[in-house]
Amino acid sequence: MSSSMPSAMSFMIRPETAADVPARERLLDQAFGKRRHAKTSARLRDGRLPAEGLAFTAVSPSGRVIGSVRLWNIIAGSAGPSLLLGPIAVDGRRRGKGIGAALMEHALNSARVLGHDSVLLVGDAPYYERFGFSRAFTRSLHLPGPVEAERFLGLELTPHALDGAEGLVAASGVLASGAESRKAA
Ligand SMILES: CC(C)(COP(=O)(O)OP(=O)(O)OC[C@H]1O[C@@H](n2cnc3c(N)ncnc32)[C@H](O)[C@@H]1OP(=O)(O)O)[C@@H](O)C(=O)NCCC(=O)NCCS
């Protein structure tokens, strides 16, 4: 049993609910600032719903929202259907206790179980490499806006899913209604 077990037992990960949305938005504003909506990765999420069954909330024993992660349907150029992971954030007072890793593992395992083949993201390679993400999978893929190349990473859930992947990454998620869109952002 890993040494992170006592911390791991002090939170729970469950599917996101509509009631989580205000607290999730506050958490993301605190983690990334209001300019988060201007990021290139936001263009692949704007006006869309997260991928079916792939929005998760970490909650404290008292039910407080302390972490969030969502994945989004995209087309990864020539590789076809894929997922975009993010944003992921953990409450500033609860970081370093394994909640982020648990959210990542839960999200990636759920994506695998649901039959998805690959995941892309824009983020800090030193954090995401521990989950298997690599720049090697995204070298010939392009996002619909500027990103620092070394932050554009991919992960194969199915071996070779991103072999030779090239071209533009495009949003393919279900379009949200107005109210849902504001919740999903
Ligand atoms: C990134 C984040 C979700 C991790 O959550 P967490 O619950 O603290 O993560 P864990 O406890 O599982 O892991 C902590 C480890 O990740 C490392 N880490 C955290 N953020 C990191 C980053 N941006 N780059 C490299 N390593 C990072 C910590 O140093 C720590 O390392 P250690 O295991 O060697 O001690 C959280 O720090 C957060 O919300 N950050 C602000 C939002 C953000 O930057 N999100 C995406 C990153 S691009």
The ligand as an SDF file (V2000), in Angstrom:
LIG
                    3D

 48 50  0  0  0  0  0  0  0  0999 V2000
   -1.2630   20.8710  -10.6560 C   0  0  0  0  0  0  0  0  0  0  0  0
   -2.1940   20.5060   -9.5100 C   0  0  0  0  0  0  0  0  0  0  0  0
   -3.5610   20.1330  -10.0790 C   0  0  0  0  0  0  0  0  0  0  0  0
   -1.6250   19.3070   -8.7610 C   0  0  0  0  0  0  0  0  0  0  0  0
   -2.4960   18.9520   -7.7090 O   0  0  0  0  0  0  0  0  0  0  0  0
   -1.9230   18.3280   -6.3420 P   0  0  0  0  0  0  0  0  0  0  0  0
   -3.0610   17.7630   -5.6000 O   0  0  0  0  0  0  0  0  0  0  0  0
   -1.0740   19.3270   -5.6450 O   0  0  0  0  0  0  0  0  0  0  0  0
   -0.9910   17.1760   -6.9480 O   0  0  0  0  0  0  0  0  0  0  0  0
   -0.3490   15.9340   -6.2480 P   0  0  0  0  0  0  0  0  0  0  0  0
   -0.4240   16.0950   -4.7590 O   0  0  0  0  0  0  0  0  0  0  0  0
   -0.8950   14.7100   -6.8250 O   0  0  0  0  0  0  0  0  0  0  0  0
    1.1450   16.0470   -6.7350 O   0  0  0  0  0  0  0  0  0  0  0  0
    1.9700   17.0320   -6.2060 C   0  0  0  0  0  0  0  0  0  0  0  0
    3.2770   16.9590   -6.9810 C   0  0  0  0  0  0  0  0  0  0  0  0
    3.1070   17.6170   -8.2300 O   0  0  0  0  0  0  0  0  0  0  0  0
    4.1030   18.6150   -8.3580 C   0  0  0  0  0  0  0  0  0  0  0  0
    3.5730   19.6930   -9.1750 N   0  0  0  0  0  0  0  0  0  0  0  0
    2.4610   20.4150   -8.9600 C   0  0  0  0  0  0  0  0  0  0  0  0
    2.3080   21.3360   -9.9330 N   0  0  0  0  0  0  0  0  0  0  0  0
    3.3450   21.1730  -10.7570 C   0  0  0  0  0  0  0  0  0  0  0  0
    3.7510   21.8220  -11.9420 C   0  0  0  0  0  0  0  0  0  0  0  0
    3.0280   22.8230  -12.4700 N   0  0  0  0  0  0  0  0  0  0  0  0
    4.8880   21.3970  -12.5440 N   0  0  0  0  0  0  0  0  0  0  0  0
    5.6040   20.3880  -12.0290 C   0  0  0  0  0  0  0  0  0  0  0  0
    5.2640   19.7290  -10.9110 N   0  0  0  0  0  0  0  0  0  0  0  0
    4.1630   20.1330  -10.2900 C   0  0  0  0  0  0  0  0  0  0  0  0
    4.3990   19.0200   -6.9300 C   0  0  0  0  0  0  0  0  0  0  0  0
    5.6560   19.6380   -6.8340 O   0  0  0  0  0  0  0  0  0  0  0  0
    4.3840   17.6760   -6.2420 C   0  0  0  0  0  0  0  0  0  0  0  0
    5.5890   16.9860   -6.5350 O   0  0  0  0  0  0  0  0  0  0  0  0
    6.1300   15.7640   -5.6350 P   0  0  0  0  0  0  0  0  0  0  0  0
    5.1240   14.6450   -5.7800 O   0  0  0  0  0  0  0  0  0  0  0  0
    7.4420   15.4380   -6.2490 O   0  0  0  0  0  0  0  0  0  0  0  0
    6.1940   16.3170   -4.2510 O   0  0  0  0  0  0  0  0  0  0  0  0
   -2.3300   21.6630   -8.4880 C   0  0  0  0  0  0  0  0  0  0  0  0
   -1.0150   22.0120   -8.0500 O   0  0  0  0  0  0  0  0  0  0  0  0
   -3.0080   22.8940   -9.0340 C   0  0  0  0  0  0  0  0  0  0  0  0
   -4.2200   23.0270   -8.9600 O   0  0  0  0  0  0  0  0  0  0  0  0
   -2.2160   23.8360   -9.5620 N   0  0  0  0  0  0  0  0  0  0  0  0
   -2.7440   25.0900  -10.1040 C   0  0  0  0  0  0  0  0  0  0  0  0
   -3.4580   24.8220  -11.4080 C   0  0  0  0  0  0  0  0  0  0  0  0
   -2.5430   24.1980  -12.4240 C   0  0  0  0  0  0  0  0  0  0  0  0
   -1.4300   24.6620  -12.5970 O   0  0  0  0  0  0  0  0  0  0  0  0
   -3.0590   23.1480  -13.1080 N   0  0  0  0  0  0  0  0  0  0  0  0
   -2.4360   22.4700  -14.2000 C   0  0  0  0  0  0  0  0  0  0  0  0
   -0.9690   22.3870  -14.2800 C   0  0  0  0  0  0  0  0  0  0  0  0
   -0.4840   22.9350  -15.9120 S   0  0  0  0  0  0  0  0  0  0  0  0
  1  2  1  0
  2  3  1  0
  2  4  1  0
  2 36  1  0
  4  5  1  0
  5  6  1  0
  6  7  2  0
  6  8  1  0
  6  9  1  0
  9 10  1  0
 10 11  2  0
 10 12  1  0
 10 13  1  0
 13 14  1  0
 14 15  1  0
 15 16  1  0
 15 30  1  0
 16 17  1  0
 17 18  1  0
 17 28  1  0
 18 19  1  0
 18 27  1  0
 19 20  2  0
 20 21  1  0
 21 22  1  0
 21 27  2  0
 22 23  1  0
 22 24  2  0
 24 25  1  0
 25 26  2  0
 26 27  1  0
 28 29  1  0
 28 30  1  0
 30 31  1  0
 31 32  1  0
 32 33  2  0
 32 34  1  0
 32 35  1  0
 36 37  1  0
 36 38  1  0
 38 39  2  0
 38 40  1  0
 40 41  1  0
 41 42  1  0
 42 43  1  0
 43 44  2  0
 43 45  1  0
 45 46  1  0
 46 47  1  0
 47 48  1  0
M  END
$$$$
